[in-house]
Amino acid sequence: MPPRTRSGSRGRGRGSAQQDPQPGERLAGGDPLQEIPVVESASESVTRPAVHPRDEAGPSAPPPPTGPPVVDYGAIAAIVAQVIRQLGAERPPVAPPPPPPRTDIPSLFQTLKKAGLPTFDGAPDPLKAESWMGEIERDFELFQIPVESQTSLAIPFLVAEAAKWWQTVEATLPHRDSL
């Protein structure tokens, strides 16, 4: 008598809704790589490895999701410390700030007088006037005289006609006391 085959339902009982696993399928609740026996004939039994669902999708399928990445905070701290050391090593030394400009007019005047600053007598030759102005400006820069003090310090070096001219100009200026 030939063996009975089941078609559709299995009858009554607890396992009536379950179907027999097909070759290559995973058994419910079992290991996904468990081998399922495949009966080729009644006399021999051959086993095939179960096919993993990932293998069926082919090489283009993305890998299954994994847990969150492991973070090595010690390595991060070491890298940050190394970067800070490198930045500190590359920084050039800071030069000290320049001394504040001197604003004491009497002492500055004495310094310029001792340095032999030339006087201007008001000669009508424009080349002499330009030469005197250039020399005075170079000396003011050399002694680091603040711009706001330069006019007051240049006045005593005007002599003869140049001093008279300055007195006339100064009398017409509205802000004489700021010079």
VODOLUM-27890 format. One record per residue: residue number from 1; residue in one letter; y, x, z of N, C-alpha, C, CB in turn. Coordinates in steps of 0.1 Angstrom, whole numbers, plus 2048, in hexadecimal, padded with zeros to 3 digits. Glycine has a CB too. Example, Ala and Ser with C-alpha at 12.3 -4.5 7.8 and 13.67 -1.06 7.14 Angstrom:
REM VODOLUM-27890
ZALUM  num  residuo  n_yy  n_xx  n_zz  ca_yy  ca_xx  ca_zz  c_yy  c_xx  c_zz  cb_yy  cb_xx  cb_zz
ZALUM    1        a   7C7   884   84E    7D3    87B    84E   7DF   884   84E    7D3    871    85A
ZALUM    2        s   7EA   880   847    7F5    889    847   800   881   84F    7FA    88D    839
//
This chain:
REM VODOLUM-27890
ZALUM  num  residuo  n_yy  n_xx  n_zz  ca_yy  ca_xx  ca_zz  c_yy  c_xx  c_zz  cb_yy  cb_xx  cb_zz
ZALUM    1        m   7F4   808   800    800    800    800   80C   809   800    800    7F6    80C
ZALUM    2        p   815   806   7F8    821    80E    7F7   82A   80C   803    829    80B    7EA
ZALUM    3        p   832   816   807    83A    815    812   845   80B   810    841    823    816
ZALUM    4        r   849   804   81B    853    7FA    81A   861   801   819    852    7F1    827
ZALUM    5        t   869   7FB   810    876    800    80F   880   7F6   815    87A    803    800
ZALUM    6        r   88A   7FB   81A    895    7F3    820   8A0   7F1   816    89A    7F8    82D
ZALUM    7        s   8A4   7E5   815    8B0    7E3    80C   8BA   7DB   814    8AC    7DC    7FF
ZALUM    8        g   8C6   7E0   816    8D0    7D9    81D   8CF   7DA   82C    8D0    7CB    819
ZALUM    9        s   8CA   7CF   832    8CA    7CE    840   8BD   7D4   846    8CB    7C0    845
ZALUM   10        r   8BD   7D8   852    8B2    7DF    858   8AA   7D5   861    8B6    7EB    860
ZALUM   11        g   8AF   7C9   862    8A8    7C0    86B   8B0   7BE   877    89A    7C5    86F
ZALUM   12        r   8AA   7B8   882    8B1    7B5    88E   8B1   7C1   897    8AC    7A9    895
ZALUM   13        g   8BA   7C2   8A0    8BA    7CC    8AA   8C7   7D4   8AB    8AE    7D5    8A8
ZALUM   14        r   8C7   7DE   8B3    8D3    7E6    8B6   8D7   7EE   8AA    8D1    7EF    8C2
ZALUM   15        g   8CF   7F3   8A2    8D3    7FC    897   8D3   7F5   88A    8CA    807    896
ZALUM   16        s   8D5   7E8   88A    8D4    7E0    87D   8E0   7E3   874    8D4    7D1    880
ZALUM   17        a   8EB   7E8   879    8F7    7EB    870   8F6   7F9   86B    904    7E8    877
ZALUM   18        q   8EE   801   871    8EE    80F    86C   8E5   811   860    8E8    819    878
ZALUM   19        q   8E9   81B   858    8E1    81E    84C   8DC   82C   84E    8EA    81D    83F
ZALUM   20        d   8D1   82E   847    8CB    83C    847   8D5   846   841    8BD    83C    840
ZALUM   21        p   8D6   852   846    8DF    85C    840   8D9   860   833    8E1    868    849
ZALUM   22        q   8E2   863   82A    8DE    868    81D   8DE   878   81E    8E8    864    812
ZALUM   23        p   8D6   87E   815    8D6    88C    815   8E4   892   813    8CC    892    80A
ZALUM   24        g   8E7   89C   81B    8F4    8A2    81B   8FE   89B   824    8F9    8A2    80D
ZALUM   25        e   8FB   890   82A    904    889    833   902   88E   841    902    87A    832
ZALUM   26        r   90C   88C   849    90C    890    857   905   885   85F    91A    893    85C
ZALUM   27        l   8FD   888   869    8F8    87E    872   903   87A   87C    8EB    883    879
ZALUM   28        a   903   86D   87F    90D    868    888   90C   86F   896    90C    859    88A
ZALUM   29        g   918   875   89A    918    87C    8A7   911   889   8A7    911    873    8B2
ZALUM   30        g   90C   88E   89C    905    89B    89B   90E   8A6   896    8F9    899    892
ZALUM   31        d   908   8B1   895    90F    8BD    890   912   8BC   882    907    8CA    893
ZALUM   32        p   91F   8BE   87D    922    8BD    86F   91A   8C6   866    930    8BF    86C
ZALUM   33        l   915   8D1   86B    90D    8DA    863   8FE   8D8   865    911    8E8    866
ZALUM   34        q   8FA   8CE   86B    8EC    8CB    86E   8E5   8C8   860    8EA    8BF    877
ZALUM   35        e   8D9   8CE   85F    8D2    8CC    853   8CA   8BE   854    8C8    8D7    851
ZALUM   36        i   8CB   8B7   849    8C4    8AA    848   8B8   8AC   83F    8CE    89F    843
ZALUM   37        p   8AD   8A8   843    8A1    8AA    83B   8A2   8A0   82F    894    8A8    843
ZALUM   38        v   89E   8A5   824    89D    89D    818   88E   89D   813    8A6    8A3    80C
ZALUM   39        v   889   891   812    87B    890    80E   87A   88F   7FF    874    883    815
ZALUM   40        e   874   899   7F9    872    89A    7EB   865   892   7E7    871    8A8    7E6
ZALUM   41        s   85B   893   7EF    84F    88C    7EC   848   88A   7FA    845    893    7E2
ZALUM   42        a   83E   883   7FA    838    87F    807   831   88C   80D    82D    875    805
ZALUM   43        s   82E   896   805    826    8A1    80A   82F   8AD   80E    81C    8A6    800
ZALUM   44        e   83B   8AE   809    844    8B9    80D   852   8B5   811    845    8C3    801
ZALUM   45        s   857   8BD   81A    864    8BA    820   86D   8C6   81D    863    8B7    82F
ZALUM   46        v   878   8C4   817    882    8CF    814   88F   8CC   81C    885    8D0    805
ZALUM   47        t   895   8D6   821    8A1    8D4    828   8AD   8DB   821    8A1    8DA    837
ZALUM   48        r   8B8   8D4   820    8C4    8D9    81A   8CF   8DA   825    8C8    8D0    80E
ZALUM   49        p   8D8   8E4   824    8E3    8E4    82D   8EC   8D8   82B    8EB    8F1    82C
ZALUM   50        a   8F1   8D3   835    8FA    8C8    834   907   8CD   82E    8FD    8C1    842
ZALUM   51        v   90E   8C5   826    91A    8C9    81F   926   8C5   828    91B    8C2    811
ZALUM   52        h   92E   8CF   82B    93A    8CC    834   944   8C5   82C    940    8DA    83A
ZALUM   53        p   94B   8BB   832    955    8B3    82A   960   8BC   824    95C    8A9    834
ZALUM   54        r   963   8C7   82A    96D    8D0    825   968   8D6   818    971    8DB    82F
ZALUM   55        d   95B   8D9   817    955    8DF    80B   955   8D5   7FF    947    8E4    80E
ZALUM   56        e   953   8C8   802    953    8BE    7F8   960   8BD   7F1    94E    8B1    7FD
ZALUM   57        a   96B   8BF   7F8    979    8BD    7F3   97C   8C8   7E8    983    8BD    7FE
ZALUM   58        g   976   8D4   7E9    979    8DE    7E0   983   8E8   7E5    97E    8D8    7D3
ZALUM   59        p   985   8F3   7DE    98E    8FD    7E3   99D   8F9   7E4    98D    909    7DA
ZALUM   60        s   9A1   8EE   7DD    9AF    8EB    7DD   9B3   8E3   7E9    9B2    8E3    7D1
ZALUM   61        a   9AA   8DF   7F1    9AD    8D7    7FD   9B3   8E0   808    9A0    8D0    803
ZALUM   62        p   9BD   8DC   80F    9C3    8E4    819   9BA   8E5   825    9D1    8DE    81E
ZALUM   63        p   9BB   8F0   82D    9B2    8F2    838   9B5   8E7   843    9B4    900    83F
ZALUM   64        p   9AC   8E4   84B    9AE    8DA    855   9B9   8DE   85F    9A1    8D6    85D
ZALUM   65        p   9C1   8D5   864    9CC    8D9    86D   9C6   8E0   87A    9D4    8CC    871
ZALUM   66        t   9CE   8E9   87E    9CA    8F1    88A   9D4   8EE   895    9C9    900    887
ZALUM   67        g   9D2   8F3   8A1    9DB    8F0    8AC   9E8   8F8   8AA    9D4    8F5    8B9
ZALUM   68        p   9F1   8F6   8B4    9FE    8FD    8B2   9FC   90C   8B3    A07    8F9    8BE
ZALUM   69        p   A05   914   8AC    A03    922    8AB   A05   928   8B9    A0E    928    8A2
ZALUM   70        v   9FE   933   8BB    9FF    93A    8C8   A0B   943   8C8    9F2    942    8CB
ZALUM   71        v   A14   942   8D1    A20    94A    8D2   A1F   955   8DC    A2D    941    8D5
ZALUM   72        d   A21   961   8D8    A21    96D    8E2   A2F   970   8E6    A1A    979    8DB
ZALUM   73        y   A33   96A   8F1    A41    96C    8F6   A44   97A   8FA    A44    963    902
ZALUM   74        g   A3A   982   8FE    A3C    990    902   A3F   998   8F5    A2F    996    908
ZALUM   75        a   A39   995   8EA    A3C    99C    8DD   A4A   999   8D9    A32    999    8D2
ZALUM   76        i   A4E   98C   8DA    A5C    988    8D6   A66   98F   8DF    A5D    979    8D8
ZALUM   77        a   A64   990   8EC    A6D    997    8F5   A6E   9A5   8F1    A69    995    904
ZALUM   78        a   A63   9AC   8EE    A63    9BA    8EA   A6B   9BC   8DD    A55    9BF    8E8
ZALUM   79        i   A6A   9B3   8D4    A72    9B4    8C7   A81   9B2   8CA    A6D    9AA    8BD
ZALUM   80        v   A84   9A9   8D2    A92    9A6    8D5   A98   9B2   8DC    A94    99A    8DE
ZALUM   81        a   A91   9B8   8E6    A95    9C4    8ED   A97   9D0   8E3    A8C    9C8    8F8
ZALUM   82        q   A8E   9D1   8DA    A90    9DC    8D0   A9C   9DA   8C8    A83    9DD    8C7
ZALUM   83        v   A9F   9CE   8C3    AAB    9CC    8BB   AB7   9CF   8C3    AAB    9BD    8B6
ZALUM   84        i   AB8   9CB   8CF    AC3    9CD    8D8   AC5   9DC   8D9    AC2    9C6    8E5
ZALUM   85        r   ABB   9E4   8DB    ABC    9F2    8DD   AC1   9F8   8D0    AAE    9F9    8E0
ZALUM   86        q   ABD   9F4   8C4    AC1    9F9    8B8   AD0   9F6   8B5    AB9    9F3    8AC
ZALUM   87        l   AD4   9EA   8B9    AE2    9E6    8B7   AEB   9EF   8C0    AE4    9D7    8BA
ZALUM   88        g   AE6   9F1   8CC    AEE    9FA    8D5   AEF   A08   8D0    AE8    9F9    8E3
ZALUM   89        a   AE4   A0D   8CA    AE4    A1B    8C6   AED   A1D   8B9    AD6    A1F    8C3
ZALUM   90        e   AEE   A13   8B1    AF6    A14    8A5   B05   A12   8A7    AF1    A0A    89B
ZALUM   91        r   B09   A0D   8B2    B17    A0A    8B5   B1E   A17   8B7    B19    A01    8C1
ZALUM   92        p   B29   A1A   8AF    B30    A27    8B1   B38   A26   8BE    B3A    A29    8A5
ZALUM   93        p   B3B   A31   8C4    B43    A31    8D0   B51   A2C   8CE    B44    A40    8D6
ZALUM   94        v   B56   A24   8D7    B63    A1E    8D6   B6D   A28   8DB    B63    A11    8DF
ZALUM   95        a   B77   A2A   8D2    B82    A33    8D5   B8B   A2C   8E0    B8B    A36    8C9
ZALUM   96        p   B91   A34   8E9    B9A    A2E    8F3   BA6   A29   8EC    B9E    A39    8FD
ZALUM   97        p   BAC   A1E   8F2    BB8    A18    8EC   BC3   A22   8EC    BBB    A0B    8F3
ZALUM   98        p   BCC   A21   8E2    BD8    A2A    8E2   BE1   A27   8EE    BDF    A28    8D4
ZALUM   99        p   BE8   A31   8F1    BF1    A2F    8FD   BFC   A25   8F9    BF8    A3C    901
ZALUM  100        p   C01   A1E   903    C0B    A14    900   C18   A1B   8FB    C0E    A0B    90C
ZALUM  101        p   C1F   A14   8F2    C2B    A1A    8EC   C36   A1C   8F8    C31    A12    8E1
ZALUM  102        r   C3D   A27   8F6    C47    A2B    900   C53   A23   8FD    C4A    A3A    901
ZALUM  103        t   C59   A1D   907    C65    A15    905   C71   A19   90E    C62    A06    908
ZALUM  104        d   C70   A24   915    C7A    A29    91E   C84   A30   915    C75    A32    929
ZALUM  105        i   C8F   A2A   911    C99    A2F    908   C9F   A3C   90C    CA4    A25    906
ZALUM  106        p   CA4   A3E   918    CAA    A4B    91C   CA0   A57   91B    CAF    A4B    92A
ZALUM  107        s   C93   A55   91F    C8A    A60    91E   C86   A62   910    C7D    A5D    927
ZALUM  108        l   C85   A58   908    C82    A5A    8FA   C8D   A61   8F3    C80    A4C    8F3
ZALUM  109        f   C9A   A5E   8F6    CA5    A65    8F0   CA5   A74   8F4    CB2    A5E    8F5
ZALUM  110        q   CA2   A77   900    CA1    A85    904   C96   A8C   8FD    C9F    A86    914
ZALUM  111        t   C8B   A86   8FB    C80    A8C    8F3   C84   A8E   8E5    C73    A82    8F3
ZALUM  112        l   C8B   A85   8DE    C8F    A87    8D1   C9A   A92   8D0    C94    A7A    8CB
ZALUM  113        k   CA3   A92   8D9    CAD    A9C    8D9   CA7   AAA   8DB    CB8    A99    8E5
ZALUM  114        k   C9D   AAC   8E4    C97    AB9    8E6   C8F   ABD   8D9    C8D    AB8    8F2
ZALUM  115        a   C8A   AB3   8D2    C83    AB6    8C5   C8C   ABA   8BA    C7B    AA9    8C1
ZALUM  116        g   C99   AB9   8BC    CA3    ABD    8B2   CA5   AB4   8A7    C9E    ACA    8AC
ZALUM  117        l   CA5   AA7   8AA    CA7    A9C    89F   CB5   A9F   899    CA6    A8E    8A6
ZALUM  118        p   CB6   A9E   88C    CC2    AA1    885   CCD   A96   887    CC0    AA3    876
ZALUM  119        t   CD9   A99   886    CE4    A8F    887   CE8   A8C   878    CF0    A94    88F
ZALUM  120        f   CEF   A81   877    CF5    A7D    86A   D04   A7B   86C    CEE    A70    864
ZALUM  121        d   D0C   A81   864    D1A    A81    865   D21   A77   85C    D20    A8E    863
ZALUM  122        g   D1A   A70   854    D20    A65    84C   D25   A6B   83F    D2B    A5F    853
ZALUM  123        a   D20   A76   83A    D24    A7C    82D   D22   A72   822    D1C    A89    82A
ZALUM  124        p   D2B   A72   818    D29    A68    80E   D1E   A6A   804    D36    A67    806
ZALUM  125        d   D17   A75   805    D0C    A78    7FC   CFF   A6F   800    D08    A87    7FD
ZALUM  126        p   CFB   A66   7F7    CF0    A5E    7FB   CE2   A65   7FC    CEE    A53    7F0
ZALUM  127        l   CE1   A71   7F6    CD5    A78    7F8   CD3   A7E   806    CD4    A84    7EE
ZALUM  128        k   CDF   A82   80C    CDF    A87    81A   CDB   A7B   823    CEC    A8D    81E
ZALUM  129        a   CE0   A6F   821    CDD    A64    829   CCF   A60   828    CE6    A58    825
ZALUM  130        e   CC9   A60   81C    CBB    A5D    81B   CB2   A68   821    CB7    A5B    80C
ZALUM  131        s   CB6   A74   820    CAE    A7F    826   CAE   A7D   835    CB4    A8D    822
ZALUM  132        w   CBA   A7A   83B    CBB    A79    84A   CB2   A6D   84E    CCA    A77    84E
ZALUM  133        m   CB3   A62   847    CAB    A56    84A   C9C   A59   84A    CAE    A4A    841
ZALUM  134        g   C97   A60   83F    C89    A64    83E   C85   A6D   84A    C87    A6B    831
ZALUM  135        e   C8D   A76   84E    C89    A7F    859   C89   A78   866    C93    A8B    85A
ZALUM  136        i   C93   A6F   868    C93    A67    875   C86   A5E   876    CA0    A5E    876
ZALUM  137        e   C83   A58   86B    C77    A4F    86B   C6A   A56   86D    C76    A47    85D
ZALUM  138        r   C69   A62   867    C5D    A6A    86A   C5C   A6E   878    C5D    A77    861
ZALUM  139        d   C68   A72   87E    C68    A76    88C   C64   A6A   895    C75    A7C    890
ZALUM  140        f   C6A   A5F   892    C67    A53    89A   C58   A50   89A    C6F    A47    895
ZALUM  141        e   C52   A51   88E    C43    A4F    88D   C3B   A5A   894    C3F    A4F    87E
ZALUM  142        l   C40   A66   893    C39    A71    89A   C39   A6F   8A9    C3F    A7E    897
ZALUM  143        f   C44   A6B   8AF    C45    A69    8BD   C41   A5A   8C1    C54    A6B    8C2
ZALUM  144        q   C3C   A53   8B8    C37    A45    8BB   C42   A3C   8C1    C2B    A45    8C3
ZALUM  145        i   C4E   A3D   8BC    C59    A35    8C1   C57   A26   8BC    C67    A3A    8BC
ZALUM  146        p   C57   A1C   8C5    C56    A0E    8C1   C62   A0A   8B7    C56    A05    8CD
ZALUM  147        v   C5F   A02   8AE    C68    9FE    8A4   C75   9F7   8AB    C62    9F3    89A
ZALUM  148        e   C72   9F0   8B5    C7E    9E9    8BC   C87   9F3   8C3    C79    9DF    8C6
ZALUM  149        s   C83   9FF   8C5    C8B    A09    8CC   C92   A13   8C2    C83    A11    8D6
ZALUM  150        q   C8E   A13   8B5    C92    A1D    8AC   CA1   A1D   8A9    C8A    A1B    89F
ZALUM  151        t   CA7   A11   8A8    CB5    A10    8A5   CBD   A15   8B1    CB9    A01    8A2
ZALUM  152        s   CBA   A12   8BD    CC1    A16    8C9   CC0   A26   8CA    CBC    A10    8D5
ZALUM  153        l   CB5   A2B   8C6    CB3    A3A    8C7   CB9   A41   8BB    CA4    A3D    8C7
ZALUM  154        a   CBC   A3B   8B0    CC2    A42    8A5   CD1   A42   8A6    CBE    A3B    898
ZALUM  155        i   CD7   A39   8AD    CE6    A38    8AE   CEC   A45   8B4    CEA    A2C    8B7
ZALUM  156        p   CE7   A4B   8BE    CED    A57    8C3   CED   A63   8B9    CE6    A5B    8D0
ZALUM  157        f   CE4   A62   8AF    CE4    A6D    8A5   CED   A6B   89A    CD5    A6E    8A0
ZALUM  158        l   CF5   A60   89A    D00    A5E    890   D0C   A64   896    D02    A4E    88E
ZALUM  159        v   D12   A6D   88F    D1E    A75    893   D2A   A73   889    D1B    A84    896
ZALUM  160        a   D36   A76   88D    D42    A76    885   D43   A69   87E    D41    A82    87A
ZALUM  161        e   D44   A69   871    D47    A5D    869   D3C   A53   86A    D49    A60    85A
ZALUM  162        a   D2F   A57   86C    D24    A4E    86D   D25   A47   87A    D17    A56    86C
ZALUM  163        a   D29   A4D   885    D2B    A46    892   D36   A3C   891    D2E    A51    89D
ZALUM  164        k   D41   A3F   88A    D4C    A35    889   D47   A29   881    D58    A3C    882
ZALUM  165        w   D40   A2C   876    D3A    A21    86E   D31   A18   876    D32    A27    862
ZALUM  166        w   D29   A1E   87F    D20    A16    887   D27   A0D   891    D16    A1F    88E
ZALUM  167        q   D32   A12   897    D3A    A0B    8A0   D40   9FE   89A    D45    A13    8A6
ZALUM  168        t   D44   A00   88D    D4A    9F4    886   D3F   9EA   883    D50    9F9    878
ZALUM  169        v   D33   9EE   87F    D28    9E5    87C   D23   9DE   888    D1C    9ED    875
ZALUM  170        e   D22   9E6   893    D1D    9E0    8A0   D26   9D5   8A5    D1C    9EB    8AA
ZALUM  171        a   D33   9D7   8A3    D3D    9CD    8A7   D3B   9C0   8A0    D4B    9D2    8A6
ZALUM  172        t   D36   9C0   894    D34    9B4    88C   D27   9AD   88E    D36    9B6    87E
ZALUM  173        l   D1E   9B4   895    D10    9AE    897   D10   9A4   8A2    D06    9B9    89A
ZALUM  174        p   D0A   998   8A0    D0A    98E    8AB   D01   991   8B7    D06    980    8A5
ZALUM  175        h   CF7   99A   8B5    CED    99D    8BF   CEE   9AC   8C3    CDF    999    8BB
ZALUM  176        r   CFA   9B1   8C6    CFC    9BF    8C9   CF4   9C4   8D4    D0B    9C1    8CC
ZALUM  177        d   CF2   9BC   8DF    CEB    9C1    8EB   CDC   9C3   8E8    CED    9B8    8F6
ZALUM  178        s   CD6   9BE   8DD    CC8    9C0    8DB   CC4   9CC   8D3    CC2    9B4    8D3
ZALUM  179        l   CCE   9D4   8CF    CCC    9E0    8C8   CC8   9EC   8D1    CD8    9E5    8C0
//
